[in-house]
């Protein structure tokens, strides 16, 4: 089922939902929609649980969460994100758990791979077939145009048809599209095609931004999975680019967290999203993350460290531990 069919038709949601396809922005909205439709707002925090796939040492936590009875409600929703980055053995273990979810509970597996993929291991959607509600986030031109219209409505902004058409017929990730629209809407004027061309982020910059954002948020598995894609494409450039992006992200959080801090005017559109992270890390934690990232960047560019993957992995591990401690 295509993403917008799921939104519009509101099908029955059973014990297993597989979110597949290629658009992370639509996947996040699909997860939120499943939670909204099944969980009572008053007990949502008690009956909803999320896991990052690559951070799981075993599937026991997911299995226990799936087996638990709803607390003061009729349903529980358990979400496993980033399953596309899992290796074969953990995928098999998760699939075993997925086949035993009791009625009344729902397991959502985010496995962002094309449903048409034919390489092994099989995607979770292919394994489940008709036994799961499958939500395909791959976006057609029409879906991209609708996403843009909805984003503009949320932002109370407008765009000329040529700009909307350019996005609809383009291939930039929708998360990056949203970022560009948020920035451009700050001017309070109709967004033009020329505005879009001037402000659009290069593909590599988008990916580095996504890695940095996930790492600083504490979504270590997602950050490393995205980083692996960049290293696979251009290992020489990826290391410095990623570490620079992480340092910049921590600096923004630090500015939000510290008394009297001020983020650059061109980045103020991100302040609302950064505040929860700043509250979790605190000024000291954000500053520590920034300093670690700067030292890591310097070590790579000066040659004191020759393996940027290891450096980034250690930085991500530090971010994860720091987040849990606080």
C-alpha positions as semicolon CSV with decimal commas, in nm:
position;residue;x (nm);y (nm);z (nm)
1;X;0,000;0,000;0,000
2;X;0,136;0,339;-0,100
3;X;0,194;0,588;0,181
4;X;-0,087;0,826;0,091
5;X;-0,331;0,537;0,043
6;X;-0,252;0,445;0,402
7;X;-0,315;0,803;0,513
8;X;-0,640;0,842;0,316
9;X;-0,798;0,497;0,345
10;X;-0,708;0,427;0,710
11;X;-0,689;0,046;0,672
12;X;-0,714;-0,193;0,963
13;X;-0,385;-0,217;1,152
14;X;-0,301;-0,569;1,268
15;X;-0,014;-0,718;1,470
16;X;0,256;-0,646;1,209
17;X;0,329;-0,333;1,005
18;X;0,626;-0,308;0,770
19;X;0,729;0,035;0,649
20;X;0,936;0,000;0,334
21;X;1,037;0,215;0,040
22;X;1,292;0,493;0,031
23;X;1,161;0,812;0,194
24;X;1,260;0,856;0,559
25;X;1,033;1,160;0,598
26;X;0,726;0,959;0,497
27;X;0,839;0,667;0,715
28;X;0,848;0,891;1,023
29;X;0,500;1,017;0,948
30;X;0,372;0,662;0,890
31;X;0,506;0,553;1,230
32;X;0,348;0,853;1,400
33;X;0,017;0,783;1,226
34;X;0,013;0,419;1,342
35;X;0,077;0,537;1,698
36;X;-0,192;0,805;1,677
37;X;-0,453;0,563;1,543
38;X;-0,388;0,288;1,795
39;X;-0,283;0,459;2,116
40;X;-0,487;0,663;2,359
41;X;-0,308;0,999;2,406
42;X;-0,344;0,967;2,784
43;X;-0,146;0,641;2,796
44;X;0,066;0,679;2,484
45;X;0,397;0,698;2,669
46;X;0,309;0,383;2,863
47;X;0,202;0,175;2,563
48;X;0,443;0,296;2,298
49;X;0,806;0,189;2,273
50;X;1,072;0,251;2,008
51;X;1,398;0,070;1,940
52;X;1,690;0,147;1,708
53;X;1,760;-0,177;1,523
54;X;2,138;-0,159;1,510
55;X;2,161;-0,070;1,880
56;X;1,994;-0,397;1,985
57;X;2,234;-0,657;2,123
58;X;1,956;-0,916;2,109
59;X;1,586;-0,921;2,028
60;X;1,481;-1,003;2,384
61;X;1,384;-0,643;2,464
62;X;1,166;-0,625;2,153
63;X;1,015;-0,966;2,226
64;X;0,932;-0,867;2,585
65;X;0,781;-0,538;2,470
66;X;0,564;-0,719;2,215
67;X;0,446;-0,974;2,472
68;X;0,351;-0,720;2,740
69;X;-0,014;-0,640;2,799
70;X;-0,140;-0,286;2,730
71;X;-0,144;-0,066;3,039
72;X;-0,480;0,104;3,092
73;X;-0,547;0,082;2,720
74;X;-0,641;-0,152;2,440
75;X;-0,316;-0,165;2,242
76;X;0,060;-0,144;2,252
77;X;0,277;-0,024;1,962
78;X;0,641;-0,135;1,941
79;X;0,857;0,026;1,672
80;X;1,192;-0,101;1,544
81;X;1,361;0,164;1,332
82;X;1,644;0,129;1,082
83;X;1,608;-0,244;1,017
84;X;1,758;-0,194;0,670
85;X;2,099;-0,163;0,839
86;X;2,074;-0,496;1,025
87;X;2,287;-0,797;0,939
88;X;2,136;-1,130;0,841
89;X;2,137;-1,300;1,185
90;X;1,963;-1,017;1,374
91;X;1,713;-0,988;1,089
92;X;1,625;-1,354;1,131
93;X;1,584;-1,307;1,506
94;X;1,359;-1,005;1,456
95;X;1,151;-1,196;1,203
96;X;1,095;-1,472;1,459
97;X;0,968;-1,211;1,705
98;X;0,747;-1,056;1,436
99;X;0,565;-1,382;1,378
100;X;0,455;-1,410;1,742
101;X;0,306;-1,068;1,820
102;X;-0,017;-1,125;2,016
103;X;-0,349;-0,978;1,906
104;X;-0,398;-0,628;2,044
105;X;-0,033;-0,535;2,009
106;X;0,137;-0,406;1,695
107;X;0,501;-0,435;1,592
108;X;0,614;-0,176;1,337
109;X;0,935;-0,255;1,148
110;X;1,093;0,027;0,950
111;X;1,288;-0,145;0,671
112;X;1,361;0,127;0,418
113;X;1,437;-0,078;0,113
114;X;1,255;-0,097;-0,216
115;X;0,972;-0,355;-0,205
116;X;1,094;-0,462;-0,550
117;X;1,440;-0,552;-0,420
118;X;1,538;-0,905;-0,520
119;X;1,872;-0,955;-0,346
120;X;1,913;-1,157;-0,027
121;X;1,831;-1,139;0,255
122;X;1,467;-1,073;0,175
123;X;1,311;-0,754;0,302
124;X;1,066;-0,784;0,591
125;X;0,785;-0,686;0,355
126;X;0,871;-0,975;0,123
127;X;0,890;-1,215;0,416
128;X;0,553;-1,103;0,552
129;X;0,364;-1,075;0,226
130;X;-0,009;-1,039;0,291
131;X;0,037;-1,117;0,661
132;X;0,145;-0,758;0,731
133;X;0,023;-0,410;0,655
134;X;0,295;-0,293;0,417
135;X;0,337;0,083;0,373
136;X;0,551;0,182;0,075
137;X;0,714;0,522;0,124
138;X;0,859;0,537;-0,227
139;X;0,725;0,867;-0,358
140;X;0,591;0,928;-0,708
141;X;0,585;1,277;-0,860
142;X;0,224;1,315;-0,745
143;X;0,313;1,209;-0,391
144;X;0,607;1,450;-0,384
145;X;0,382;1,734;-0,500
146;X;0,129;1,653;-0,228
147;X;0,406;1,640;0,033
148;X;0,523;1,985;-0,077
149;X;0,168;2,123;-0,060
150;X;0,126;1,986;0,292
151;X;0,464;2,119;0,404
152;X;0,382;2,464;0,267
153;X;0,047;2,458;0,446
154;X;0,219;2,366;0,773
155;X;0,464;2,651;0,725
156;X;0,191;2,894;0,615
157;X;0,396;2,960;0,306
158;X;0,338;2,962;-0,069
159;X;0,545;2,861;-0,369
160;X;0,513;2,927;-0,738
161;X;0,403;2,627;-0,949
162;X;0,744;2,600;-1,117
163;X;0,913;2,549;-0,779
164;X;0,661;2,282;-0,676
165;X;0,703;2,108;-1,013
166;X;1,081;2,109;-0,978
167;X;1,058;1,937;-0,642
168;X;0,791;1,693;-0,759
169;X;1,003;1,584;-1,054
170;X;1,333;1,585;-0,864
171;X;1,501;1,315;-0,660
172;X;1,617;1,499;-0,348
173;X;1,513;1,325;-0,023
174;X;1,188;1,472;0,107
175;X;1,355;1,545;0,440
176;X;1,596;1,772;0,254
177;X;1,306;1,926;0,063
178;X;1,136;2,008;0,393
179;X;1,458;2,165;0,519
180;X;1,482;2,389;0,214
181;X;1,117;2,493;0,238
182;X;1,155;2,577;0,607
183;X;1,450;2,802;0,536
184;X;1,290;2,971;0,239
185;X;0,960;3,030;0,418
186;X;1,131;3,252;0,675
187;X;1,139;3,533;0,422
188;X;0,760;3,549;0,429
189;X;0,735;3,577;0,050
190;X;0,624;3,340;-0,224
191;X;0,900;3,082;-0,286
192;X;1,024;3,094;-0,643
193;X;1,214;2,846;-0,854
194;X;1,521;3,067;-0,834
195;X;1,496;3,071;-0,452
196;X;1,485;2,695;-0,453
197;X;1,788;2,662;-0,682
198;X;1,987;2,904;-0,468
199;X;1,909;2,741;-0,133
200;X;1,889;2,370;-0,215
201;X;2,147;2,164;-0,029
202;X;2,386;1,941;-0,224
203;X;2,317;1,568;-0,186
204;X;2,637;1,498;0,009
205;X;2,568;1,789;0,244
206;X;2,217;1,658;0,307
207;X;2,351;1,315;0,399
208;X;2,619;1,462;0,627
209;X;2,355;1,678;0,794
210;X;2,133;1,371;0,849
211;X;2,423;1,176;1,001
212;X;2,515;1,463;1,234
213;X;2,155;1,518;1,339
214;X;2,101;1,148;1,416
215;X;2,430;1,117;1,604
216;X;2,372;1,420;1,824
217;X;2,013;1,308;1,894
218;X;2,156;0,976;2,019
219;X;2,024;0,766;1,726
220;X;2,361;0,596;1,691
221;X;2,252;0,309;1,468
222;X;2,082;0,536;1,218
223;X;2,382;0,773;1,213
224;X;2,633;0,497;1,144
225;X;2,412;0,335;0,878
226;X;2,387;0,666;0,689
227;X;2,760;0,728;0,735
228;X;2,837;0,386;0,587
229;X;2,658;0,491;0,268
230;X;2,877;0,799;0,240
231;X;3,196;0,604;0,306
232;X;3,097;0,353;0,039
233;X;3,055;0,631;-0,219
234;X;3,365;0,838;-0,137
235;X;3,566;0,725;0,165
236;X;3,829;0,998;0,125
237;X;3,587;1,290;0,145
238;X;3,333;1,136;0,379
239;X;3,541;1,144;0,699
240;X;3,621;1,517;0,715
241;X;3,275;1,611;0,583
242;X;3,094;1,404;0,846
243;X;3,309;1,516;1,140
244;X;3,273;1,879;1,036
245;X;2,893;1,835;1,022
246;X;2,888;1,673;1,368
247;X;3,093;1,957;1,515
248;X;2,857;2,214;1,361
249;X;2,553;2,031;1,496
250;X;2,693;2,014;1,848
251;X;2,783;2,384;1,828
252;X;2,421;2,471;1,746
253;X;2,293;2,262;2,036
254;X;2,550;2,423;2,265
255;X;2,435;2,771;2,165
256;X;2,073;2,676;2,235
257;X;2,163;2,518;2,570
258;X;2,391;2,781;2,720
259;X;2,260;3,098;2,889
260;X;2,279;3,385;2,646
261;X;2,365;3,154;2,356
262;X;2,262;3,258;2,007
263;X;2,256;3,047;1,694
264;X;2,323;3,213;1,357
265;X;2,021;3,386;1,204
266;X;2,024;3,156;0,901
267;X;1,987;2,853;1,131
268;X;1,715;2,986;1,361
269;X;1,453;2,786;1,175
270;X;1,600;2,478;1,349
271;X;1,582;2,613;1,703
272;X;1,253;2,442;1,793
273;X;1,390;2,098;1,697
274;X;1,719;2,160;1,880
275;X;1,567;2,261;2,214
276;X;1,477;1,906;2,333
277;X;1,831;1,789;2,251
278;X;1,979;2,089;2,431
279;X;1,764;2,014;2,735
280;X;1,881;1,652;2,738
281;X;2,253;1,722;2,693
282;X;2,279;2,051;2,878
283;X;2,535;2,318;2,793
284;X;2,823;2,113;2,936
285;X;2,731;1,800;2,744
286;X;2,683;1,985;2,417
287;X;3,014;2,166;2,461
288;X;3,190;1,838;2,533
289;X;3,042;1,686;2,219
290;X;3,153;1,986;2,015
291;X;3,508;1,970;2,148
292;X;3,531;1,595;2,083
293;X;3,409;1,643;1,727
294;X;3,661;1,923;1,663
295;X;3,947;1,711;1,797
296;X;3,832;1,418;1,584
297;X;3,818;1,639;1,274
298;X;4,167;1,774;1,342
299;X;4,303;1,423;1,395
300;X;4,178;1,314;1,053
301;X;4,287;1,616;0,852
302;X;4,633;1,625;1,015
303;X;4,688;1,252;0,971
304;X;4,714;1,172;1,343
305;X;4,429;0,928;1,284
306;X;4,403;0,740;0,958
307;X;4,069;0,560;0,993
308;X;3,778;0,807;0,988
309;X;3,523;0,526;1,023
310;X;3,668;0,424;1,357
311;X;3,692;0,785;1,472
312;X;3,327;0,847;1,384
313;X;3,219;0,521;1,550
314;X;3,397;0,619;1,873
315;X;3,241;0,964;1,859
316;X;2,897;0,809;1,810
317;X;2,954;0,573;2,103
318;X;3,050;0,867;2,324
319;X;2,736;1,053;2,216
320;X;2,519;0,753;2,299
321;X;2,671;0,707;2,643
322;X;2,655;1,080;2,718
323;X;2,288;1,085;2,624
324;X;2,199;0,789;2,846
325;X;2,390;0,925;3,146
326;X;2,201;1,251;3,130
